[in-house]
Structures are given as C-alpha cells and as structure tokens.
C-alpha cells in the first residue's frame, strides 16, 4: 500500500515541497532560548529536571555526541525526530484507511505549522510526539491481535513519552478509555496483557518518579499541583479562550483544527445514539478528544500554551481525513501553508517583522561575544542574569564559564536554582549582571536595576550596553551590563 499511497504526483510534490521548506528553515534557524536551556539539561544529565522530564536532554546529548555541539545540530535533531513522528503516524494509519484518506491525513499533518515548529526548536514536545506516534502504532497493533510483547513494548514507549513531557499520561488514559468504551475489546482491560502494558509504563517512568521523590516532588508540584491551585480559583478571563483558539488555528491551520471539533461532535453524537463506530476511529478519537476537551475547558480559566495539545493532532488526522469528503479545501489550505512557510523563512533570514520578545533566535551569539569581551577586560568572578532561564541558558550555550541565574538575587531560576542551590562560595565575589532592555522595562515596577541588585551587592554601577541593529540599521535588541561588587550570599533567600 505504501507504493500506492505515494505514486500520486500531487501528493509527492506536497511531501517534497514541505520537506524542502523545513530543511531551509532548519538551515537558517538561530538559537532559541529553549534550545539553549535544554542543551544545558544535556550538559548536566540527570534522571529528571525542575520543569520537565529528561528525554529532551537525552535526545540532545545523543545527537551532539554524534554531530558535535552546535545550533545546527540541535535543529537537525529536531528535524530527524519529527520526520520519524510523521513516519510512525503514517505506519499507524496506512492499514486502517483507504489510499486517498491516508494521503489526506498525511497532507493535513505535513502542511501544519506545528510540524515546522517541532522541526526547528528543541523542546520536550519533539521527543513527546516521537514517542506518542510510536505508541499509537504499537498500541493499535497490540490491541488488534498483538502478542504479550507488543503490549509490553507499547507500555515502555508510552512511558518514554511521559519521560518526555508529563502530558504523556494521556496515552495510558487514552488506551484505557478505548478499551472501556469498545465492546469488542473491553475484555482486554482486565487481561494480563493490559497489566503488562501498565507494568511496562510504570517501569519506564520510574527514574522520573525516583528523581521527584529525591527532590521533594518539585517537578510534579511545579507542573501539576501549582497550576491546579491557580486554576482552582476559577477566575474567568475573557481573553484566554480566544487566545487559545486563535493560536491553534495558526498551529494546525483552520481546516484541520475546526474539523476536529466538527468530526468530534459527530462521533460523540453517534456514540451516545448507540450507533456502531469503526474500532480504528474509536481508537484514534480516544487519544485525541479527551485532550481536546480537557484543555479547551481549561482555556476559559487558565492560559493554555500553544504547544500543549500538539499530540492530539496525530490521531485527530484520522478523524478529520474521514470527515472531509473533498480535497478542495485542503488544496486551498496547502497553498496558504506554502505562503506561510515562505514568509517564515523570510522572517528567519531577514526578520522584516520585528520580534518584540526575548523569545527570539536573533542576536544571542553577538551578546555572548560581548559578555566574553567584558569579562576578559574586567576579570569578574562570575556572571549572572535573571531573565527567567533565557539569558543564562544562552550564555551557558556559547560560553565555557558557568553562567548563574536569578536565584543569585532570590528570583526564580528553574533548573539553575537546583544546580546552584549553595551560593555561599560566591560570597564576597564580584559579578557582571546581564539583562535585556525588554526585561529591564518589564521589571520597572520593582524598581531600577540598581535598586533590585543593591541588597545583594556592596555596589552596583552600569558597566556597558550593547545595541544590535539589523541589516537596514534599525535597532532590534538592546542589552545592559552591570558591575556588581562584593556579593552578599547570606542575603539570598
């Protein structure tokens, strides 16, 4: 069937074109703060980390050992892993759909911007979707006549998805839901094979659990308990849902995202009317609709980040491909996606649209060169920043010296706070503080930089600044550097 599925010239052109567009994007993509932060993970391997499980660190370490540490290596890793995600999804759907429907489903995925995001930005979502797609393939084969080792493999891979990101918990939940509502397969819910799946899943996530036990469940609390506490106030914000909805329209494109709701509604309606639903469709929906409903509901009271529901699109492609009866709208959406990707590449190369955020790929290497120069000239004892993890992570990527983060002055520092929990060794030492103009303006309500730093140092004076301009001479970014003398480690809380 693979030969039949790929003989269509139009489909082959789409696959080739979007692969080429992503290769170009990979080639020009610079370093994002997330890339640098998770590379910092990989430089300090552990069973888990403050804000995420460890799989992204292992992925980066694997590729950097082979290709060397560079920005290009990171994005090659993203591209390869995401390509396998598409391949595993194809292998999952090809036995259950007709040739035309397979092409429709893969086209929906291959043209979606979220696949491009995964291909050029190293985040936990990259290994999450890799193992999610592989779990779909293995679990479906296990349910449909697979022997005990198929269930074992599916459980292990689902556990590795959890070891990538905690939303991997939706995989065993989805399989349990499917077995529960499927009259044909319900008996498997109480079988030894399903117990093997659960056992393998628990074994796979054990390292993350052990790390959390050793660290007072700090990661679980950060990702689940603290956010649940924030949500429990049920404070309705009229901007959260429109923001979530609009971001998903961009992430998956309107036809794909809206059709999930339409096909999901019809499917749920058929289910409650007691109509017979194809087992493969029920299986696909069990891994898509629960996540969609949960996070759509949450979006009315909490900001749902753009990447949180990425995994559901893999099996939702089955639902939408069956729902769409014509390729006309899909062709229009594909054309729009081509234009979108060309615009994205232009933005990566020339940045015609200014990025008013520190979440950018532009200017970081020049910042690190400036910091290296300042440090060589002033010979300070240590360097730190408190812009979340961003500046510290980027400087750690480019520089040989260890760069400290916000916990130096009692601020949030994510994984840096765990790695640098004892700052007494810095007592009495001098430092260079690095901040961005945007972050400095954002913190103005707390006071000036000098006022914020003064409780922790004997003296604080501005040392230098760096203005970065684009090829047209327009200012894009600005950084400030401060000379901080005689650190008072005992003031750090």
Rosetta blueprint (number, residue, H / E / L):
1 X L
2 X H
3 X H
4 X H
5 X H
6 X L
7 X L
8 X L
9 X H
10 X H
11 X H
12 X H
13 X H
14 X H
15 X H
16 X H
17 X H
18 X H
19 X H
20 X H
21 X H
22 X H
23 X H
24 X H
25 X H
26 X H
27 X H
28 X H
29 X L
30 X L
31 X L
32 X L
33 X H
34 X H
35 X H
36 X H
37 X H
38 X H
39 X H
40 X H
41 X H
42 X H
43 X H
44 X L
45 X L
46 X L
47 X L
48 X E
49 X L
50 X L
51 X L
52 X L
53 X E
54 X L
55 X H
56 X H
57 X H
58 X H
59 X H
60 X H
61 X H
62 X H
63 X H
64 X H
65 X H
66 X H
67 X H
68 X L
69 X L
70 X L
71 X H
72 X H
73 X H
74 X H
75 X H
76 X H
77 X H
78 X H
79 X H
80 X H
81 X H
82 X H
83 X H
84 X H
85 X H
86 X H
87 X H
88 X H
89 X H
90 X H
91 X H
92 X H
93 X H
94 X L
95 X L
96 X L
97 X L
98 X L
99 X H
100 X H
101 X H
102 X H
103 X H
104 X H
105 X H
106 X H
107 X H
108 X H
109 X H
110 X H
111 X L
112 X L
113 X H
114 X H
115 X H
116 X H
117 X H
118 X H
119 X H
120 X H
121 X L
122 X L
123 X L
124 X H
125 X H
126 X H
127 X H
128 X H
129 X H
130 X H
131 X H
132 X H
133 X H
134 X H
135 X H
136 X H
137 X H
138 X H
139 X H
140 X H
141 X H
142 X H
143 X H
144 X L
145 X L
146 X L
147 X L
148 X H
149 X H
150 X H
151 X H
152 X H
153 X H
154 X H
155 X H
156 X H
157 X H
158 X H
159 X H
160 X H
161 X H
162 X H
163 X L
164 X L
165 X L
166 X H
167 X H
168 X H
169 X H
170 X H
171 X H
172 X H
173 X H
174 X H
175 X H
176 X H
177 X H
178 X H
179 X H
180 X H
181 X H
182 X L
183 X L
184 X L
185 X L
186 X H
187 X H
188 X H
189 X H
190 X H
191 X L
192 X H
193 X H
194 X H
195 X H
196 X H
197 X H
198 X H
199 X H
200 X H
201 X H
202 X H
203 X H
204 X H
205 X H
206 X H
207 X H
208 X H
209 X H
210 X H
211 X H
212 X H
213 X H
214 X H
215 X L
216 X L
217 X L
218 X H
219 X H
220 X H
221 X H
222 X H
223 X H
224 X H
225 X H
226 X H
227 X H
228 X H
229 X H
230 X H
231 X H
232 X L
233 X L
234 X L
235 X L
236 X L
237 X L
238 X H
239 X H
240 X H
241 X H
242 X H
243 X H
244 X H
245 X H
246 X H
247 X H
248 X H
249 X H
250 X H
251 X H
252 X H
253 X L
254 X H
255 X H
256 X H
257 X H
258 X H
259 X H
260 X H
261 X H
262 X H
263 X H
264 X H
265 X H
266 X H
267 X H
268 X H
269 X H
270 X H
271 X H
272 X H
273 X L
274 X L
275 X L
276 X L
277 X L
278 X L
279 X H
280 X H
281 X H
282 X H
283 X H
284 X H
285 X H
286 X H
287 X L
288 X L
289 X H
290 X H
291 X H
292 X H
293 X H
294 X H
295 X H
296 X H
297 X H
298 X H
299 X L
300 X L
301 X L
302 X L
303 X L
304 X L
305 X L
306 X L
307 X L
308 X L
309 X L
310 X L
311 X L
312 X H
313 X H
314 X H
315 X H
316 X H
317 X H
318 X H
319 X H
320 X H
321 X H
322 X H
323 X H
324 X L
325 X L
326 X L
327 X L
328 X H
329 X H
330 X H
331 X H
332 X H
333 X H
334 X H
335 X H
336 X H
337 X H
338 X H
339 X H
340 X H
341 X H
342 X H
343 X H
344 X H
345 X H
346 X H
347 X H
348 X H
349 X H
350 X H
351 X L
352 X L
353 X L
354 X L
355 X L
356 X L
357 X L
358 X L
359 X L
360 X L
361 X L
362 X L
363 X L
364 X H
365 X H
366 X H
367 X H
368 X H
369 X H
370 X H
371 X H
372 X H
373 X H
374 X H
375 X H
376 X H
377 X H
378 X H
379 X L
380 X L
381 X L
382 X E
383 X E
384 X E
385 X L
386 X L
387 X L
388 X L
389 X L
390 X H
391 X H
392 X H
393 X H
394 X H
395 X H
396 X H
397 X H
398 X H
399 X L
400 X L
401 X L
402 X L
403 X E
404 X E
405 X L
406 X H
407 X H
408 X H
409 X H
410 X L
411 X L
412 X L
413 X L
414 X L
415 X H
416 X H
417 X H
418 X H
419 X H
420 X L
421 X L
422 X L
423 X L
424 X H
425 X H
426 X H
427 X L
428 X L
429 X L
430 X L
431 X E
432 X E
433 X E
434 X E
435 X E
436 X E
437 X H
438 X H
439 X H
440 X H
441 X H
442 X H
443 X L
444 X H
445 X H
446 X H
447 X L
448 X L
449 X H
450 X H
451 X H
452 X H
453 X H
454 X H
455 X L
456 X L
457 X E
458 X E
459 X E
460 X E
461 X E
462 X E
463 X E
464 X E
465 X E
466 X E
467 X E
468 X E
469 X E
470 X L
471 X L
472 X L
473 X L
474 X L
475 X E
476 X E
477 X E
478 X E
479 X E
480 X E
481 X E
482 X E
483 X E
484 X E
485 X E
486 X E
487 X E
488 X L
489 X H
490 X H
491 X H
492 X L
493 X L
